[in-house]
Amino acid sequence: MSFGTRGLLTALALFSLSGTAVAQSSATPPKSAADPDAERAAYIRSHYAKYEVRIPMRDGVKLFTTFYVPTDASPQKRYPVLLMRTPYSVGPYGAGQYKQTLATAAFEKDGFIFAFQDVRGRFMSEGEFVNMRPHRDTKRGKEVDESSDTYDTIDWLTKRVPNNNGRVGMWGVSYPGFYSSAGAIDSHPALKAVSPQAPIADWFWDDMHRHGALNLQLSFSFFSSFGKPRPAPTDDVDWKPFDFGTPDAYQFFLDLGPVSNADAKHFHGDIAFWNEIVAHPNYDAFWQARNLLPHLKNIKAAVMVVGGWYDTEDLYGPLHTYAAIEKQNPGIANTLVMGPWPHGGWMRSSGTSLGDADFGFPTSTTYQDLVLAFFQQHLKGGPDAGVPEALVFEGGANRWRRLDAWPPKGTKPTRLYFQPQGALTFQAPTATAPSFDEYVSDPAKPVPYTQDLSPGWSKAYMTEDQRFAARRPDVLVYQTEPLQKDLTVAGPLEAELWVSTTGSDADWVVKLVDVNPGKVPGFTKEQEQSGEHNRGSQQTLVRGEPFRGRFRDSYSEPKAFTPNEVTKVRFVINDVFHTFQRGHRLMVQVQSSWFPFIDRNPQTFVPNINEAKPTDFVRAMHRVHHSVAEPSALKVNVLPALDEP
């Protein structure tokens, strides 16, 4: 019998409620010995017993939950619960059908009660699914949200699952990261540790938008599958990705035309949330209600927020989730871990390299060791995990840093000013006469964000060599002279652009780039002759951010540009932690399209940009000004070197 005794299975049956399914089986056929994951899967089958239940929420809706319990669990050996709530299915379904992995192999061998739950309205759970369900600050009667569903789930698990030790942890990556954040609000007393990883915080900045600019490729690809209706509970997990009919994403989205064409051409009314996106181009009540950050309060559990510097989906989320928890929950243990990873890369890869960047060693191991120690400390009474306030990877120098604050203390605000002839300096412009650079922005030939044409979306563009873009006439390039000493930039960036356009709307994309010297130190002729990649003069992207110019004064009330009128556009760019080594150059690139990552701005102001017509898309001449009166710049925060005062 599982759990170590017959009585434990009997207890589960006695505590099951109407409609609850509790079963155990060993009907799943063994994996082939040739399967590289066979040993790990066999370990889970031999060391864990799986159960399936339907847990009632306060409004009567039942949420389908599976949990895997160590077979040696007993009254003398109790285990904590590690919970993940997900909209992506807890499958495979059936008590005899086991997951091949439960966490990392180290977690599986250490021993936890692993619980997985289909959130309300997804797969086998009852109720209505709501994307980024708004949080209700006041719980009255049978009002529900993700916080209350988590509370009710933890309450059931700790009372009904035999041989748990009364402590619960929660974690998840991406959408499950959002559910982890929401579940920490008004924490259940048994919830002792939470790790929101790449958590969604606000879809006007995470995933679906960047400063109000629509993330076309990601949102289209994601919702074309995820957004399909589920009228009744189902165990069908056969995901059917959208058939683009071509490997060329750039051409597909160019042929799509205006955003409003997506429903008529491809979705045919089936993707309800896509239509919500189209109907709400501004930061109105619809999006504001889905901003979780103001509600991250009354958190009692220890928190470890995890993110990747090169996460194209959710970089805003972890940075702002950590900051909001820190501000609104004084005194709790709250830490930030940021590594050189794409979305979920800390769990899915070694973290040694990404695209055109090489980090020199397997960086993911550092996180995996720390997060296990974190949960062992808070759920098992293990030794102090030694978790710092912030564990952050410093790109360029390729090293981990343990800091007592993020952003780090002692940084000095510094501006990199745009100058004539493509110069970039730390000194303000001196020209008193009008001074500017200009380019034609043509929606019919937008600047690609990557050389990767794959239909989904690129995972490595955030470290990609930018020479393909720098050589286009519609991309402005400014760069410093070679640095005489290392320069470390830490924390958020801020673009301060003085611009004008012949159109009435425009996007502005600002990219910070690390330029290698022409001859990379240590690279030998023998290496080049052997075919090893020569990174001389490589322009590695450090951070890029688009801004929809109509939102320069308000994200809720967009405003047209007056043609040819010089206007200041200011916006914050997500944090970086990067050292530009001596001999390298800092480069800033400015452009007005980043396609198809970001949808095309028609450059004609229309009230709802998502409903722009083909005739609204026009060529426009854009100018970036750099004079005494109009000093365009990128504001950075420089961390002084150890030998500086």
Summary of the structure (lengths in Angstrom):
residues: 645
radius of gyration: 26.0
end to end distance: 67.0
largest distance: 87.6
contacts: 2214
relative contact order: 0.11
helix: 24%
strand: 28%
